[in-house]
C-alpha cells in the first residue's frame, strides 16, 4: 500500500451515475439536456448514460429535471469515486473499472423495473389480478402426485 497522502480533487462533491434505458431517449440526448440545465457540474457521457459530479444540491436538481423526460427509464446510482480519481480510474489501473461489470448486469434488469413503474403509473391493475399466495399456488401439482408421475415415468 502506498504511503503517499491522498488529496481529494473534488472536496464537497458527489458523483452519480445516470442510466438511461429508453426507447425514446439516447444517452447523447440525455447528456445534451443535462448540459442545457447544469450549473457548473462536471458531466461525462457514457455508453449507459452519464456521470455527473458537483455540489450535492445541484446534482440532485439536475437529476430531478432529467427524470422528468422519461421517469420510468432513468435510473440513478451513487459513485464512490469522482471521475479521474487515481485510486479507481481505469487509465491508471488498466482495463475496465470493476464496477462496470455490475452496471452491465444491472442494466439487464432495467426493462423489468421500467415495466413495473409504468404499470404503477397506469394504476389499472384490478385487485383480482394481483398476486396473492392463493394465486401463486393455483395450478401446482401436489408433491405426492408429482412423485407418482416421476415413478411412473421411470418404470
Buried (B, 14 or more C-beta within 10 A) or exposed (E): EEEEEEEEEBEEBBBBBBBBBBEEBEBEBBBEBBEEEBEEBBBEBBEBBBBBBBBEEBBBBBBEBBBEBBEBBBBBEEBEBBBBBEEBEEEEEEEEBEBBEEBEEBBEEBEEBBEEBEEEEEEEEEEEEEEEEEEEEEEEEEEEEEEEEEEEEEE
